[in-house]
Amino acid sequence: MIGQLIGGLIVGILARFLLPGKENFPEGPLGWLLTALLGIGGAFVGGTIARSLWRAGDENYVASWTMSIIGAILLLLIVRFIFGRKA
């Protein structure tokens, strides 16, 4: 579970780095937790997309990380659409 949280944090940070701009995330530990949850959700969304398109399992490590980051970027776009950005 701690590994998933750390992996989600890494994926969330990469997604926020690749998609510039500021979200309405609070500062401090809560912002980091929301970033980690975004990464975990992105991994779930990306994995679901990969399995539905390519019927792939967990054999390809690089592809699973890539799809996790793409899923996190999609979730980040949805968060920005719903909650807006910080000015």
N, CA, C and O atoms as a printed pandas DataFrame, in Angstrom:
     atom_number atom_name residue_name chain_id  residue_number  x_coord  y_coord  z_coord
0              1         N          MET        A               1    0.824   -1.187    0.000
1              2        CA          MET        A               1    0.000    0.000    0.000
2              3         C          MET        A               1    0.877    1.262    0.000
3              4         O          MET        A               1    0.573    2.234   -0.692
4              5         N          ILE        A               2    1.949    1.237    0.770
5              6        CA          ILE        A               2    2.853    2.384    0.771
6              7         C          ILE        A               2    3.536    2.509   -0.583
7              8         O          ILE        A               2    3.771    3.618   -1.064
8              9         N          GLY        A               3    3.854    1.372   -1.201
9             10        CA          GLY        A               3    4.451    1.398   -2.538
10            11         C          GLY        A               3    3.520    2.000   -3.569
11            12         O          GLY        A               3    3.964    2.726   -4.459
12            13         N          GLN        A               4    2.229    1.706   -3.458
13            14        CA          GLN        A               4    1.255    2.295   -4.376
14            15         C          GLN        A               4    1.156    3.800   -4.167
15            16         O          GLN        A               4    1.036    4.552   -5.134
16            17         N          LEU        A               5    1.204    4.243   -2.926
17            18        CA          LEU        A               5    1.141    5.665   -2.635
18            19         C          LEU        A               5    2.366    6.393   -3.183
19            20         O          LEU        A               5    2.248    7.481   -3.747
20            21         N          ILE        A               6    3.546    5.784   -3.013
21            22        CA          ILE        A               6    4.768    6.399   -3.537
22            23         C          ILE        A               6    4.761    6.392   -5.063
23            24         O          ILE        A               6    5.116    7.390   -5.690
24            25         N          GLY        A               7    4.358    5.268   -5.665
25            26        CA          GLY        A               7    4.256    5.210   -7.128
26            27         C          GLY        A               7    3.230    6.199   -7.653
27            28         O          GLY        A               7    3.457    6.846   -8.675
28            29         N          GLY        A               8    2.099    6.324   -6.961
29            30        CA          GLY        A               8    1.081    7.292   -7.357
30            31         C          GLY        A               8    1.583    8.713   -7.251
31            32         O          GLY        A               8    1.275    9.551   -8.099
32            33         N          LEU        A               9    2.363    8.992   -6.204
33            34        CA          LEU        A               9    2.939   10.323   -6.052
34            35         C          LEU        A               9    3.892   10.639   -7.198
35            36         O          LEU        A               9    3.888   11.751   -7.726
36            37         N          ILE        A              10    4.705    9.661   -7.581
37            38        CA          ILE        A              10    5.641    9.855   -8.701
38            39         C          ILE        A              10    4.865   10.108   -9.998
39            40         O          ILE        A              10    5.191   11.027  -10.750
40            41         N          VAL        A              11    3.845    9.294  -10.256
41            42        CA          VAL        A              11    3.049    9.464  -11.474
42            43         C          VAL        A              11    2.324   10.807  -11.452
43            44         O          VAL        A              11    2.280   11.501  -12.467
44            45         N          GLY        A              12    1.756   11.179  -10.302
45            46        CA          GLY        A              12    1.064   12.458  -10.190
46            47         C          GLY        A              12    1.987   13.644  -10.410
47            48         O          GLY        A              12    1.619   14.607  -11.082
48            49         N          ILE        A              13    3.192   13.574   -9.841
49            50        CA          ILE        A              13    4.166   14.651  -10.029
50            51         C          ILE        A              13    4.571   14.751  -11.494
51            52         O          ILE        A              13    4.664   15.849  -12.042
52            53         N          LEU        A              14    4.813   13.603  -12.131
53            54        CA          LEU        A              14    5.174   13.623  -13.553
54            55         C          LEU        A              14    4.042   14.205  -14.404
55            56         O          LEU        A              14    4.299   14.965  -15.339
56            57         N          ALA        A              15    2.809   13.857  -14.089
57            58        CA          ALA        A              15    1.679   14.388  -14.852
58            59         C          ALA        A              15    1.565   15.897  -14.670
59            60         O          ALA        A              15    1.325   16.625  -15.632
60            61         N          ARG        A              16    1.736   16.367  -13.430
61            62        CA          ARG        A              16    1.654   17.810  -13.185
62            63         C          ARG        A              16    2.835   18.545  -13.815
63            64         O          ARG        A              16    2.705   19.705  -14.205
64            65         N          PHE        A              17    3.985   17.880  -13.919
65            66        CA          PHE        A              17    5.155   18.479  -14.562
66            67         C          PHE        A              17    4.961   18.563  -16.075
67            68         O          PHE        A              17    5.328   19.560  -16.696
68            69         N          LEU        A              18    4.381   17.507  -16.669
69            70        CA          LEU        A              18    4.198   17.472  -18.117
70            71         C          LEU        A              18    3.054   18.365  -18.585
71            72         O          LEU        A              18    3.019   18.753  -19.753
72            73         N          LEU        A              19    2.130   18.695  -17.708
73            74        CA          LEU        A              19    0.997   19.549  -18.045
74            75         C          LEU        A              19    1.125   20.820  -17.209
75            76         O          LEU        A              19    0.609   20.885  -16.093
76            77         N          PRO        A              20    1.818   21.840  -17.752
77            78        CA          PRO        A              20    2.093   23.030  -16.946
78            79         C          PRO        A              20    0.817   23.774  -16.556
79            80         O          PRO        A              20   -0.212   23.676  -17.225
80            81         N          GLY        A              21    0.913   24.505  -15.476
81            82        CA          GLY        A              21   -0.212   25.270  -14.956
82            83         C          GLY        A              21   -0.427   24.923  -13.504
83            84         O          GLY        A              21    0.159   23.970  -12.991
84            85         N          LYS        A              22   -1.259   25.690  -12.843
85            86        CA          LYS        A              22   -1.533   25.447  -11.431
86            87         C          LYS        A              22   -2.979   25.015  -11.266
87            88         O          LYS        A              22   -3.893   25.574  -11.872
88            89         N          GLU        A              23   -3.157   24.005  -10.431
89            90        CA          GLU        A              23   -4.492   23.517  -10.124
90            91         C          GLU        A              23   -4.953   24.140   -8.816
91            92         O          GLU        A              23   -4.162   24.757   -8.102
92            93         N          ASN        A              24   -6.198   23.982   -8.511
93            94        CA          ASN        A              24   -6.745   24.459   -7.247
94            95         C          ASN        A              24   -6.481   23.472   -6.126
95            96         O          ASN        A              24   -7.376   23.185   -5.331
96            97         N          PHE        A              25   -5.270   22.949   -6.050
97            98        CA          PHE        A              25   -4.885   22.063   -4.970
98            99         C          PHE        A              25   -4.353   22.919   -3.825
99           100         O          PHE        A              25   -3.659   23.907   -4.065
100          101         N          PRO        A              26   -4.668   22.555   -2.598
101          102        CA          PRO        A              26   -4.134   23.323   -1.465
102          103         C          PRO        A              26   -2.628   23.126   -1.325
103          104         O          PRO        A              26   -2.063   22.164   -1.845
104          105         N          GLU        A              27   -1.998   24.042   -0.623
105          106        CA          GLU        A              27   -0.560   23.940   -0.361
106          107         C          GLU        A              27   -0.322   22.963    0.779
107          108         O          GLU        A              27   -1.224   22.696    1.573
108          109         N          GLY        A              28    0.874   22.439    0.858
109          110        CA          GLY        A              28    1.260   21.598    1.985
110          111         C          GLY        A              28    0.950   20.130    1.785
111          112         O          GLY        A              28    0.824   19.660    0.655
112          113         N          PRO        A              29    0.826   19.399    2.899
113          114        CA          PRO        A              29    0.652   17.942    2.840
114          115         C          PRO        A              29   -0.624   17.515    2.109
115          116         O          PRO        A              29   -0.629   16.485    1.435
116          117         N          LEU        A              30   -1.695   18.285    2.233
117          118        CA          LEU        A              30   -2.929   17.915    1.556
118          119         C          LEU        A              30   -2.760   17.985    0.033
119          120         O          LEU        A              30   -3.315   17.159   -0.691
120          121         N          GLY        A              31   -2.008   18.955   -0.443
121          122        CA          GLY        A              31   -1.725   19.047   -1.875
122          123         C          GLY        A              31   -0.926   17.854   -2.372
123          124         O          GLY        A              31   -1.183   17.334   -3.458
124          125         N          TRP        A              32    0.055   17.417   -1.567
125          126        CA          TRP        A              32    0.843   16.237   -1.930
126          127         C          TRP        A              32   -0.021   14.986   -1.938
127          128         O          TRP        A              32    0.128   14.126   -2.806
128          129         N          LEU        A              33   -0.925   14.886   -0.969
129          130        CA          LEU        A              33   -1.819   13.729   -0.907
130          131         C          LEU        A              33   -2.748   13.707   -2.119
131          132         O          LEU        A              33   -2.989   12.650   -2.701
132          133         N          LEU        A              34   -3.268   14.876   -2.499
133          134        CA          LEU        A              34   -4.133   14.937   -3.681
134          135         C          LEU        A              34   -3.358   14.604   -4.954
135          136         O          LEU        A              34   -3.908   13.986   -5.866
136          137         N          THR        A              35   -2.091   15.005   -5.026
137          138        CA          THR        A              35   -1.249   14.652   -6.169
138          139         C          THR        A              35   -1.034   13.142   -6.228
139          140         O          THR        A              35   -1.074   12.546   -7.305
140          141         N          ALA        A              36   -0.804   12.524   -5.066
141          142        CA          ALA        A              36   -0.624   11.070   -5.020
142          143         C          ALA        A              36   -1.911   10.365   -5.432
143          144         O          ALA        A              36   -1.867    9.392   -6.185
144          145         N          LEU        A              37   -3.049   10.840   -4.950
145          146        CA          LEU        A              37   -4.333   10.238   -5.341
146          147         C          LEU        A              37   -4.599   10.407   -6.829
147          148         O          LEU        A              37   -5.163    9.520   -7.469
148          149         N          LEU        A              38   -4.194   11.546   -7.376
149          150        CA          LEU        A              38   -4.307   11.763   -8.813
150          151         C          LEU        A              38   -3.468   10.744   -9.575
151          152         O          LEU        A              38   -3.912   10.202  -10.588
152          153         N          GLY        A              39   -2.267   10.486   -9.095
153          154        CA          GLY        A              39   -1.392    9.496   -9.732
154          155         C          GLY        A              39   -1.937    8.084   -9.621
155          156         O          GLY        A              39   -1.871    7.320  -10.585
156          157         N          ILE        A              40   -2.474    7.724   -8.462
157          158        CA          ILE        A              40   -3.055    6.393   -8.281
158          159         C          ILE        A              40   -4.271    6.234   -9.183
159          160         O          ILE        A              40   -4.439    5.201   -9.832
160          161         N          GLY        A              41   -5.120    7.259   -9.224
161          162        CA          GLY        A              41   -6.281    7.218  -10.117
162          163         C          GLY        A              41   -5.858    7.163  -11.577
163          164         O          GLY        A              41   -6.482    6.476  -12.386
164          165         N          GLY        A              42   -4.789    7.894  -11.913
165          166        CA          GLY        A              42   -4.272    7.866  -13.276
166          167         C          GLY        A              42   -3.737    6.501  -13.654
167          168         O          GLY        A              42   -3.903    6.057  -14.790
168          169         N          ALA        A              43   -3.093    5.834  -12.706
169          170        CA          ALA        A              43   -2.604    4.480  -12.967
170          171         C          ALA        A              43   -3.776    3.537  -13.230
171          172         O          ALA        A              43   -3.704    2.678  -14.108
172          173         N          PHE        A              44   -4.841    3.700  -12.473
173          174        CA          PHE        A              44   -6.031    2.875  -12.679
174          175         C          PHE        A              44   -6.665    3.156  -14.044
175          176         O          PHE        A              44   -6.995    2.228  -14.783
176          177         N          VAL        A              45   -6.833    4.438  -14.373
177          178        CA          VAL        A              45   -7.435    4.813  -15.662
178          179         C          VAL        A              45   -6.553    4.362  -16.814
179          180         O          VAL        A              45   -7.047    3.784  -17.782
180          181         N          GLY        A              46   -5.246    4.622  -16.723
181          182        CA          GLY        A              46   -4.324    4.216  -17.781
182          183         C          GLY        A              46   -4.267    2.713  -17.957
183          184         O          GLY        A              46   -4.226    2.218  -19.083
184          185         N          GLY        A              47   -4.263    1.981  -16.850
185          186        CA          GLY        A              47   -4.261    0.521  -16.932
186          187         C          GLY        A              47   -5.540   -0.016  -17.550
187          188         O          GLY        A              47   -5.506   -0.972  -18.325
188          189         N          THR        A              48   -6.660    0.591  -17.213
189          190        CA          THR        A              48   -7.936    0.180  -17.796
190          191         C          THR        A              48   -7.959    0.438  -19.292
191          192         O          THR        A              48   -8.426   -0.399  -20.065
192          193         N          ILE        A              49   -7.458    1.591  -19.700
193          194        CA          ILE        A              49   -7.403    1.907  -21.141
194          195         C          ILE        A              49   -6.488    0.922  -21.863
195          196         O          ILE        A              49   -6.838    0.422  -22.932
196          197         N          ALA        A              50   -5.322    0.641  -21.290
197          198        CA          ALA        A              50   -4.370   -0.276  -21.928
198          199         C          ALA        A              50   -4.955   -1.675  -22.062
199          200         O          ALA        A              50   -4.832   -2.308  -23.110
200          201         N          ARG        A              51   -5.593   -2.155  -20.997
201          202        CA          ARG        A              51   -6.163   -3.506  -21.052
202          203         C          ARG        A              51   -7.322   -3.577  -22.038
203          204         O          ARG        A              51   -7.503   -4.601  -22.697
204          205         N          SER        A              52   -8.103   -2.516  -22.153
205          206        CA          SER        A              52   -9.240   -2.567  -23.075
206          207         C          SER        A              52   -8.799   -2.428  -24.529
207          208         O          SER        A              52   -9.436   -2.985  -25.424
208          209         N          LEU        A              53   -7.719   -1.692  -24.773
209          210        CA          LEU        A              53   -7.267   -1.505  -26.153
210          211         C          LEU        A              53   -6.371   -2.638  -26.639
211          212         O          LEU        A              53   -6.519   -3.113  -27.765
212          213         N          TRP        A              54   -5.444   -3.069  -25.792
213          214        CA          TRP        A              54   -4.447   -4.024  -26.246
214          215         C          TRP        A              54   -4.524   -5.368  -25.553
215          216         O          TRP        A              54   -3.706   -6.248  -25.824
216          217         N          ARG        A              55   -5.472   -5.543  -24.682
217          218        CA          ARG        A              55   -5.595   -6.789  -23.924
218          219         C          ARG        A              55   -4.270   -7.149  -23.260
219          220         O          ARG        A              55   -3.893   -8.318  -23.167
220          221         N          ALA        A              56   -3.585   -6.122  -22.807
221          222        CA          ALA        A              56   -2.253   -6.316  -22.221
222          223         C          ALA        A              56   -2.361   -6.569  -20.729
223          224         O          ALA        A              56   -3.266   -6.076  -20.056
224          225         N          GLY        A              57   -1.435   -7.331  -20.243
225          226        CA          GLY        A              57   -1.325   -7.555  -18.813
226          227         C          GLY        A              57   -0.244   -6.664  -18.243
227          228         O          GLY        A              57   -0.027   -5.557  -18.736
228          229         N          ASP        A              58    0.426   -7.124  -17.228
229          230        CA          ASP        A              58    1.485   -6.350  -16.607
230          231         C          ASP        A              58    2.857   -6.756  -17.110
231          232         O          ASP        A              58    3.848   -6.562  -16.407
232          233         N          GLU        A              59    2.943   -7.323  -18.330
233          234        CA          GLU        A              59    4.225   -7.788  -18.842
234          235         C          GLU        A              59    5.165   -6.640  -19.180
235          236         O          GLU        A              59    6.372   -6.741  -18.962
236          237         N          ASN        A              60    4.627   -5.558  -19.707
237          238        CA          ASN        A              60    5.452   -4.466  -20.198
238          239         C          ASN        A              60    5.498   -3.349  -19.163
239          240         O          ASN        A              60    4.538   -2.595  -19.005
240          241         N          TYR        A              61    6.617   -3.251  -18.465
241          242        CA          TYR        A              61    6.782   -2.301  -17.367
242          243         C          TYR        A              61    6.744   -0.855  -17.854
243          244         O          TYR        A              61    6.092   -0.011  -17.239
244          245         N          VAL        A              62    7.436   -0.564  -18.950
245          246        CA          VAL        A              62    7.491    0.803  -19.479
246          247         C          VAL        A              62    6.117    1.235  -19.978
247          248         O          VAL        A              62    5.705    2.372  -19.748
248          249         N          ALA        A              63    5.415    0.350  -20.648
249          250        CA          ALA        A              63    4.084    0.697  -21.164
250          251         C          ALA        A              63    3.112    0.963  -20.019
251          252         O          ALA        A              63    2.262    1.845  -20.135
252          253         N          SER        A              64    3.217    0.228  -18.928
253          254        CA          SER        A              64    2.303    0.461  -17.814
254          255         C          SER        A              64    2.579    1.802  -17.144
255          256         O          SER        A              64    1.642    2.491  -16.741
256          257         N          TRP        A              65    3.849    2.185  -17.019
257          258        CA          TRP        A              65    4.159    3.513  -16.468
258          259         C          TRP        A              65    3.685    4.605  -17.412
259          260         O          TRP        A              65    3.135    5.613  -16.967
260          261         N          THR        A              66    3.891    4.415  -18.711
261          262        CA          THR        A              66    3.465    5.413  -19.687
262          263         C          THR        A              66    1.957    5.591  -19.659
263          264         O          THR        A              66    1.470    6.722  -19.652
264          265         N          MET        A              67    1.214    4.499  -19.643
265          266        CA          MET        A              67   -0.245    4.595  -19.598
266          267         C          MET        A              67   -0.715    5.173  -18.267
267          268         O          MET        A              67   -1.740    5.853  -18.226
268          269         N          SER        A              68    0.001    4.923  -17.192
269          270        CA          SER        A              68   -0.349    5.518  -15.903
270          271         C          SER        A              68   -0.206    7.033  -15.955
271          272         O          SER        A              68   -1.060    7.761  -15.450
272          273         N          ILE        A              69    0.872    7.500  -16.565
273          274        CA          ILE        A              69    1.091    8.944  -16.678
274          275         C          ILE        A              69    0.043    9.566  -17.592
275          276         O          ILE        A              69   -0.470   10.644  -17.291
276          277         N          ILE        A              70   -0.285    8.911  -18.700
277          278        CA          ILE        A              70   -1.326    9.415  -19.604
278          279         C          ILE        A              70   -2.672    9.452  -18.888
279          280         O          ILE        A              70   -3.428   10.411  -19.041
280          281         N          GLY        A              71   -2.975    8.422  -18.114
281          282        CA          GLY        A              71   -4.219    8.413  -17.343
282          283         C          GLY        A              71   -4.254    9.533  -16.320
283          284         O          GLY        A              71   -5.300   10.152  -16.122
284          285         N          ALA        A              72   -3.128    9.810  -15.663
285          286        CA          ALA        A              72   -3.060   10.901  -14.688
286          287         C          ALA        A              72   -3.227   12.250  -15.371
287          288         O          ALA        A              72   -3.854   13.151  -14.813
288          289         N          ILE        A              73   -2.674   12.399  -16.570
289          290        CA          ILE        A              73   -2.857   13.650  -17.320
290          291         C          ILE        A              73   -4.326   13.831  -17.683
291          292         O          ILE        A              73   -4.852   14.940  -17.592
292          293         N          LEU        A              74   -4.995   12.753  -18.096
293          294        CA          LEU        A              74   -6.426   12.844  -18.391
294          295         C          LEU        A              74   -7.218   13.258  -17.153
295          296         O          LEU        A              74   -8.103   14.109  -17.239
296          297         N          LEU        A              75   -6.907   12.661  -16.005
297          298        CA          LEU        A              75   -7.583   13.045  -14.767
298          299         C          LEU        A              75   -7.284   14.493  -14.391
299          300         O          LEU        A              75   -8.160   15.205  -13.901
300          301         N          LEU        A              76   -6.050   14.927  -14.621
301          302        CA          LEU        A              76   -5.683   16.299  -14.320
302          303         C          LEU        A              76   -6.463   17.273  -15.196
303          304         O          LEU        A              76   -6.888   18.325  -14.720
304          305         N          LEU        A              77   -6.655   16.939  -16.459
305          306        CA          LEU        A              77   -7.464   17.784  -17.337
306          307         C          LEU        A              77   -8.915   17.855  -16.861
307          308         O          LEU        A              77   -9.543   18.912  -16.925
308          309         N          ILE        A              78   -9.438   16.740  -16.388
309          310        CA          ILE        A              78  -10.802   16.722  -15.863
310          311         C          ILE        A              78  -10.899   17.570  -14.597
311          312         O          ILE        A              78  -11.861   18.317  -14.421
312          313         N          VAL        A              79   -9.898   17.456  -13.711
313          314        CA          VAL        A              79   -9.878   18.270  -12.492
314          315         C          VAL        A              79   -9.828   19.750  -12.842
315          316         O          VAL        A              79  -10.539   20.553  -12.238
316          317         N          ARG        A              80   -9.004   20.116  -13.802
317          318        CA          ARG        A              80   -8.921   21.523  -14.212
318          319         C          ARG        A              80  -10.229   21.997  -14.827
319          320         O          ARG        A              80  -10.627   23.143  -14.616
320          321         N          PHE        A              81  -10.894   21.151  -15.572
321          322        CA          PHE        A              81  -12.161   21.536  -16.191
322          323         C          PHE        A              81  -13.235   21.751  -15.129
323          324         O          PHE        A              81  -14.015   22.698  -15.219
324          325         N          ILE        A              82  -13.279   20.879  -14.130
325          326        CA          ILE        A              82  -14.327   20.974  -13.109
326          327         C          ILE        A              82  -14.037   22.072  -12.086
327          328         O          ILE        A              82  -14.921   22.868  -11.772
328          329         N          PHE        A              83  -12.814   22.124  -11.566
329          330        CA          PHE        A              83  -12.499   23.025  -10.481
330          331         C          PHE        A              83  -11.764   24.290  -10.905
331          332         O          PHE        A              83  -11.635   25.220  -10.109
332          333         N          GLY        A              84  -11.291   24.342  -12.114
333          334        CA          GLY        A              84  -10.562   25.519  -12.589
334          335         C          GLY        A              84   -9.120   25.510  -12.155
335          336         O          GLY        A              84   -8.633   24.551  -11.555
336          337         N          ARG        A              85   -8.442   26.606  -12.474
337          338        CA          ARG        A              85   -7.013   26.754  -12.141
338          339         C          ARG        A              85   -6.839   27.875  -11.135
339          340         O          ARG        A              85   -7.715   28.724  -10.968
340          341         N          LYS        A              86   -5.702   27.864  -10.473
341          342        CA          LYS        A              86   -5.329   28.982   -9.624
342          343         C          LYS        A              86   -4.863   30.119  -10.501
343          344         O          LYS        A              86   -4.245   29.908  -11.545
344          345         N          ALA        A              87   -5.159   31.305  -10.075
345          346        CA          ALA        A              87   -4.729   32.476  -10.849
346          347         C          ALA        A              87   -3.341   32.895  -10.488
347          348         O          ALA        A              87   -2.824   33.864  -11.044
